[in-house]
Amino acid sequence: MRIGMMADLYKPHVSGVTNYIALNKAYLEENGHEVFVFTFGDENIKDDEANIIRSPGLPLLDTGFYINLSYNRDARKLLYSMDVVHVHHPFLSGSLALRYCRPRGIPIVYTNHTRYDLYAQAYVPILGDLISETTMTTYLPVFCRLCDLVIAPSPGLRDVLMRFGIDSPIAVVPNGVDLQPFRNPPRPMERSEFGFGPNDIVLIYVGRLGPEKNLIFLLRSFAGAAKAYDNLALLLVGDGPERDNLEDRAQHMGIDDRVFFTGMIPYEKLPSYLSMADAFVTASITEVHPLSVIEAMAAGLPVLGIKSPGIGDTVENGVTGLLTEEEELAMFTAKMVRLVTEHQQRKEMGQRARQAAENYAIERTNMMMQEKYRFVYEKAGGRRSGWRVRFLRVLDRWGS
């Protein structure tokens, strides 16, 4: 099967979506499929994988985004040969899928990776309510009706989409994780490299340091717990626009000697960082399927978080971690203290977390996705044989 992944941006940009596409592309190719990524950007980029099809676009400041309202001629002709396309961003890539693929009978699968309403509130607070209302209740329901299948990475996100009026069939297929690096526990990082002692309890967060991750809340909670327990440390792995602000906040809270920022690290070292820690902590409520949480669970770490779509679907309170019902500082801090003081329970939750992470193994989730591709391809057979589609394909071969 020839599968086209359509994304607004791809490598070298680093994000959960780009990682998801790359990982699934590799597993699909191992299963004999041809996979092409259609995106925008500098056509001179040297890719480390085959079949990355870039059309030029207008760079949007230094965000890594390139904007264009069409693919170039070669990309279009290649796109027309796909058996199925999988859209990962609904606005630009999604509109192009409707424009190029739907008239030609090419089935469209769409995965909703992002809580666009919450991201708008985090990055553009003044326009947050307007953007969330427009995107979630106007554009997305119409767009989803024109797709052949909508994928939600978690049951909680499926419920969110339905509340916003999306009435198309929604299948739940988790975003898979390559668990192999975690199944054979690597040698942990040396704690002494960070100034940690053997009796310190190390909490770790991995991810983007952005406003949507609610990291100020996490620092405030940690500051409360750290005042009572002098063997507590917090390691923030990653980088982003909030880093300077977070470092200033940690200094003003008087916890800068207990909070450590690593910046970006090579992904292959992540298992060693996680293996060094005692628990994973996150205060984000914008996740739809938190890959970093699953990786932490695969490393045997219990998770502290706030119950929300994505986190609440992944972490079972009291079993694989601890969750608060809402964003309430005192309750979150109390549960953080439990992780610090209840050593045996923390270890037992970590063991159960490692087992639960197997539900998200890429081998399993990729097979689920392949079944969806076959389903929509077979269902679209009648569309592909219509006279309008055949006429368009004749025009395509003539280079229109």
Residue, then its C-alpha position, 0 to 999 in steps of 0.5 A: m500500500r502507498i501511504g501519504m503522511m500529510a503534515d504542516l511541518y516535519k524534521p528537523h523540527v522536533s515535536g511529538v507529532t514529528n516523532y510519531i510520524a517518523l516512528n510509524k513510517a519506519y514500522l509501516e515500511e518494515n511491513g512492506h508499505e511505501v510511505f511518503v511524508f508531504t510537508f513544507g520547508d527548505e527543499n535543500i534539507k538533507d533528510d536521514e530517511a527516504n521519501i520526504i517530499r517538501s514543497p517550498g513555503l513562506p517561513l513563519l519567523d523562526t518557528g520552523f513553520y512554512i506556509n503555502l496553500s498548495y504543493n508543487r507540481d511534482a508533489r501533487k503528482l506523487l500525492y495522486s498515486m497514494d492509496v490512502v493519506h493520513v493527515h496530522h494537522p487539520f488546517l493547512s494539510g487538512s485543507l490540501a487533502l480535501r482539495y487534492c485527494r477527496p476528488r480523486g477518491i483517495p481515502i483520508v484518515y485524520t488523527n487529532h493530535t492536539r487540544y487546539d483550544l487549550y494551546a490557543q489559550a496558552y499562546v494567545p490568551i486574548l484570542g483563546d476563547l475565540i480561536s477555540e470556539t471557531t476551530m472546535t465548533t465550526y471548522l473541525p466538525v465540517f472537516c471531519r465529516l469530509c474525512d473517511l476516518v477520524i482517529a483519537p489517540s485516547p478515549g478522553l480526547r474522543d469524548v472532547l471531540m464529540r462534545f465539540g460537535i464532531d459527529s463523524p465516526i471516531a476510532v481510538v488508536p493510541n500513538g505508539v512508543d518504541l519501548q525497546p530501549f526501555r525493556n532492557p534497562p540501560r545504565p542510569m546516569e550518574r546522580s553525582e553529575f547533577g549533585f544528587g546524593p544516594n538518598d535524594i528523591v529525584l523527580i523528573y519532567v521531560g518535554r517542551l518548556g512551553p506555557e501550555k505545559n503548566l510548569i509554573f504550577l509544577l514549580r510552585s508545588f515542588a517549592g512547597a514540598a521541598k520546604a519540608y523535605d531537603n532530599l527532594a530534587l527536580l530535573l527538567v529535561g528539555d527546552g523551550p520558550e519558558r526556560d528563562n522564565l522558569e529559571d528566574r521563578a526557581q531563583h525567586m522561590g529559593i529553590d534554584d539549588r534544587v531544580f536542574f535544567t538539562g536543556m535538550i539531550p540526545y534522545e538515545k540518552l533519555p532512558s538513562y535519565l529516566s532510569m536515574a529518577d524516582a518518579f515522573v511529574t507533569a502538571s500539563i492538561t493539554e496532552v492528548h496522548p502523552l508520549s513522555v509519560i508512557e516512556a517514563m512508565a516504560a522506564g518503571l517510574p510512577v507518574l504524578g499528574i492532573k486528571s485530564p484527557g490523555i493523562g487520565d487515560t494513561v495513568e491509573n490513580g493509585v495503581t501506576g501513579l497519582l492523579t489529582e482531579e483538578e488543577e488544585l495546588a494543595m492537593f497536587t503538592a500533597k500527592m507529590v509528598r506521598l511520592v516522596t515519603e511512601h517508598q514501597q508504594r512508589k516502587e510498586m506503582g513503578q513496576r505496574a507502570r512498566q507493565a501498563a506501558e506495553n499497551y502502547a508498544i509501537e508494534r501493537t498500535n501500528m498493526m491497529m493503524q494498518e487495519k484502519y488503512r485497509f478498512v478505509y481503502e476497501k470502503a473507498g473502492g466505489r469512489r475510485s471507480g467513478w467516472r469523475v475520478r477516472f477523468l481527473r486521473v487522466l488529466d493528472r497523467w497529462g500533467s494538469 
